[in-house]
Amino acid sequence: MDVWLAKSEKPTPVLVFIHGGGFLRGDKRVNPRELEACLKKGISVAAITYRFSSEAMAPASFLDGARAIQFLRYKAKEWNLDAKRISATGGSAGGGISLWLAFHDDLADPKSGDPVSRQSTRLSSAVVINAQCSYDPRFTRELLPGSNTYQHPALASLFGIDIEKLDKLPADKYKLMEEVSPINHLTQDDPPVMLIYNRGLDADANIHHAKFGKVLKDKMDKMGIPCVLIAAGKAVGNGERQSTIEFITRYWRD
């Protein structure tokens, strides 16, 4: 990870950037304007990377994201970070990892001999762009019927499967698909998220379709968890578009 520490006498909150790239490419980087805006607001920034599915298939990339959050908490005192206020943002695969971290039960192991593993993996909020709420190809096939979006090669690589044999896979593959799908972990105590999609709900089927956000927002709305969905620049349902900084700071509590 790369880390930029905001200057402050008090511990600073942290925004973690997780890059996209289909779990197959990409690198840790932050838009200079976003970085400057965060530091001016007293928000420290971390940009992380993770193992690609060409090196280690799921759940490796998701667990690497969790480990990064734990490492930041482990370094909190040394780096003057507020361990209670950590949020994540990212696009596509990075957005999916962010959602998975936001919704997954805490992976901290209090009894571990590794001090990093004893730290919490939970987030305060997440802001994601063109993210998938599920990586289960069966979910995508149902969400976008009549298209071959569910056969995206990134999904085949993520799980190490022949996507054309989707209905004839070993049981452990289906269990893995369900485990790394953020929406399956959503519970009442999970944090707010903002979902941003470049195209609208009426766009042609694609792996970044706003319908991934709509089905997640519908579920979060029923649970009473704040969720803002922006598709093609317009809010869908309740909520309004905000900057990433505006959204995450709204849900940080002293």
N, C-alpha and C positions, 0 to 999 in steps of 0.2 A: 504494500500500500504506500501511497504518498500522502503526507499529512501536512496541512497548513494550520498553524495555531493562531487563533485570534488573540490580540493583546487585551488582557483584562485582569483586574485584580481578583475577580470572582471566577470560579470555574465556568467554563464556556460550554454551551450546548454544541452538538456535533451534527453535521449533515454528511452522510456517507453517499458517495456517488458510485453506482454499480453499472458498468458498461454493458451494452448489448452486443449482438453479433451471432445470434443463433446458437450460443454455447460452443461455437467453433472458432471464433475470432474476436478481435477487439483488444483494447488495452486501456489501462487506467488513465483517464484524462478528464479535465474539467474545463468548461468554457471559461476563458479569462474574465469575462464580465460577471458571470455567476460567482466565480471565486471571489472577485473583488467585492461584490455586493454582500456576500456572506461575511467576509472578514470585517467589513465596515459596520455590520450589524452585530459584531461580537460573536459570530458563529464560526467555530472551527470546522475545517473540511478534511475529509479523508476520501481518497479515490482508491478503490480496490480492484484487484483482478482475481481470477479463480481458474482452476483447472478446466480445460476444455473437454468436451465429450470425446474428442479424438484421442485424448490421453487417459481420461477416466470418466466413464459414463455416470449418469445420475445414480445416486444423489450427490456426487462429489462437489459439483459447482455450488449447490445449495448449502452444503455443509461448510464449504470454504467461506461463503458469505457469513454464515453464523459464527465461524471462528474469528473472522475479522471484527465483528461486533464485540465478541468476548475480549479480543486483544485490546481494543480501544478502551474497554472498561478496566482491564487490567492495568493499563497505562494512565488511567484517569488522574490519579494523584500527581504523578510525575509530569504529566502534560497539562495540568490545570483544566481538565475536562469535567463536565457535569455528567456523571454516569446515568443520571435519571432522565436526561433529555438527549436522546439519540434518535434521529430520523434517517430515512433512506430515500434515495431517488434513483431512477434509472429508466432506460428505454428498452422495450422488447424483452430480451432475456434478462437484462438487468432489472427491468421493472418486475418481471415475474419472480426473480429472487427476492426483490424488496417486499413484494406481497407475501411471499412464503414466510419470510422472517417476521412480517407484521402479524401474521395469523397463526403461525405454528406455536405450539406449546413451548415453554422455555426449555432449552436444551442444556441448561446449566446442570453440572454434576457436583453437588456440594461435597461429596466424599472423595472427589478425584485428587490424586496426588499432584496433578498439574494445576497450578494456580490460575491459568487462563481458562481451563475447562470449568472451573468453579464459577465463572462469571455468567451473567444473564445474557441471553440472545434476543431479548424482547426489544421492540421499537416503540417510540412515542407516536409515530405517524409515518406515512409514506406518500410520496407523490410520484406517479409512474406515467410513462408515455408509451402508447401503443403496446401495452402489456397484455399477456395472456393470463387469464385467471385459472386456466387449466392447461396442463400439458398432456392430458390423456387424449390420444387421437380419436377415441370413441366419443368423447365429449365434443370435440371439434366437428366430427362427422354429423352429429346430431344438431349442433348449433348452426352449422352452415351446410344444410342438406343440398344435394345436387352438385356439389363441388368436390374437387380432389384436394382441398386445402389440408385435410387431415393426413394426407400422404406427404407432407412437407419433409424434405430430406433431413432437416435439423432434428425433427422428432425421431426419425429412424435412428439417427446417430446418438441422440440423447439416451435412448434405451437399448441400443445395440440389437435392433430387430429388423426383420424384413417386413416393412409396412404393408406390403400386399397380402401378408398372412395375418392381418390384425386380429381376425376372429379365431385364430388357431394357435395362439401363443401359450406358453407355459403360464401357470397361475401366478408365479412370482413376478412376471413382467407386468401383469395387470395391477398387482399390488404396488409395484414400484411407480407406475403411472399415477395411481391414486395418491401415493405418498408425496410426490413432488408437485401436486396440483394445489395451489394456494387455496382455492375456494373450498376444498375439502376440510381445511383446518379452521375455517371461520367459526368463531364462538363469540358469545355475548361480551366477553371482556377484551375484545380486540380493539386496536386503535383506529382512528379515522384515516381515510385515504382519499386522495384526489386522483382521478383517472382521466388522462388526456389522450385523445385519439385524433390523428390528423384528418381522417375522413369521417363522414357521417354514417348513421345507421343504415342508410339506403345504398351504401357503396357496394361494389361487387365483392364477392367472397375473397378474403385474403387473411393471412396469418396474423395481421394486426387489426382485425376488424373491431369496430366499436361495440359489437354485440358481446364480445368478451367482457367489456366493462358494464354493459347494460344488465347482464344476468347477475353479475357480482353486486352491482348497485341495488338491484331489486332485493337481493337476499340481505344486504346490509340494512336497507331501509326497513325491512320487516323486523330486524333485530334492534332497530333504533340506534345503529352505529353511524355516525356522520360519514357520508360519502358524497363527494362531488364528482359528477361525470360531465366531461366536456368533449363533445364530438364536433369536428369541423368548426371549432371556435365558439360553439354555442352550448349552453348548459342544457342537459337533459334532465328533466324533473326538477326537484328542489336543489338549491345551491347556486353559486355563481363562480365564475372563473376568478382565480386569485393567482398571484405569483407564488412560486414554490416557498419563498421565505414567508410570505403572508400566511400561507396555509399552515406550515409547520409551527410557526411561532404562536398561532392561535391555540394550539393544543399542548404547548409546553406549559407546565405548571411549576411555579417556584416551590 
